[in-house]
Amino acid sequence: MAKPNKKGPVRAVDISCAACKAPLYRYRKGGKGSLVKCFKERIVKDFTEQEGVCPGCGVEFARNTLIRGTPALKMIGGKVRCK
């Protein structure tokens, strides 16, 4: 399988917690579909203290995984909002 593009897309989105609206990440997202995964190399700004856990309410919103050999966060459905 092909690795994700290193440079990545130019469009950045704000990812926040669906429950408490706390900001989680600023992420360079490609495509127009829903947010399923976040490649760690594309995260521009990280507002979390512990990876995959919301700093506001403490809910787990993502799990660590390898996708196409690259470290990523696999989002849990309905836990995050993308704007």
C-alpha positions as CSV (number, residue, x, y, z in Angstrom):
1,M,0.0,0.0,0.0
2,A,1.1,3.5,-0.7
3,K,2.1,5.8,2.2
4,P,0.1,9.0,2.8
5,N,1.5,12.2,1.1
6,K,4.2,13.7,3.4
7,K,3.4,17.3,2.5
8,G,-0.3,16.7,2.9
9,P,-3.2,18.9,2.0
10,V,-3.3,22.7,2.5
11,R,-6.8,22.9,4.0
12,A,-6.7,22.7,7.8
13,V,-9.8,21.9,10.0
14,D,-10.5,22.4,13.7
15,I,-11.3,19.2,15.5
16,S,-13.3,19.5,18.8
17,C,-14.9,17.2,21.3
18,A,-18.6,16.4,20.5
19,A,-19.5,16.3,24.2
20,C,-17.9,19.4,25.7
21,K,-16.8,21.3,22.6
22,A,-13.1,21.5,23.8
23,P,-10.6,22.0,21.0
24,L,-8.5,18.9,20.3
25,Y,-6.5,19.4,17.1
26,R,-5.8,21.6,14.1
27,Y,-5.4,19.1,11.3
28,R,-4.6,19.2,7.6
29,K,-7.4,17.1,6.2
30,G,-7.6,15.8,2.6
31,G,-10.9,15.1,0.8
32,K,-14.4,16.0,1.7
33,G,-15.6,12.9,3.6
34,S,-16.1,12.5,7.3
35,L,-13.1,12.3,9.7
36,V,-12.2,8.7,10.2
37,K,-8.5,8.9,11.0
38,C,-5.8,11.5,11.8
39,F,-2.2,10.9,10.6
40,K,0.0,12.2,13.3
41,E,2.4,13.9,10.9
42,R,-0.5,16.1,9.6
43,I,-1.5,17.5,13.0
44,V,-0.6,21.2,13.0
45,K,-1.6,22.1,16.6
46,D,-2.3,19.7,19.5
47,F,-4.4,20.8,22.4
48,T,-4.5,17.5,24.3
49,E,-2.3,16.4,27.2
50,Q,-2.9,12.7,26.7
51,E,-3.1,11.3,23.2
52,G,-6.7,10.3,22.3
53,V,-8.3,11.7,25.5
54,C,-10.3,14.9,25.7
55,P,-8.7,17.5,28.1
56,G,-12.1,18.9,29.0
57,C,-14.2,15.9,29.9
58,G,-11.7,13.0,29.9
59,V,-13.6,10.9,27.2
60,E,-11.5,8.7,24.9
61,F,-12.1,9.9,21.3
62,A,-9.4,8.1,19.4
63,R,-7.1,5.0,19.5
64,N,-3.5,4.7,18.4
65,T,-2.9,2.6,15.3
66,L,-0.7,2.1,12.2
67,I,-2.4,2.9,8.9
68,R,-0.3,2.0,5.8
69,G,2.8,1.8,8.0
70,T,2.3,5.4,9.4
71,P,1.3,6.3,13.0
72,A,-2.3,7.5,13.2
73,L,-5.2,8.1,15.4
74,K,-8.4,6.1,14.5
75,M,-11.4,8.2,15.6
76,I,-14.3,6.7,17.5
77,G,-17.6,7.5,15.8
78,G,-19.6,10.4,17.1
79,K,-16.9,11.6,19.6
80,V,-15.4,14.4,17.6
81,R,-16.7,17.3,15.5
82,C,-14.8,18.7,12.4
83,K,-15.2,22.4,11.4
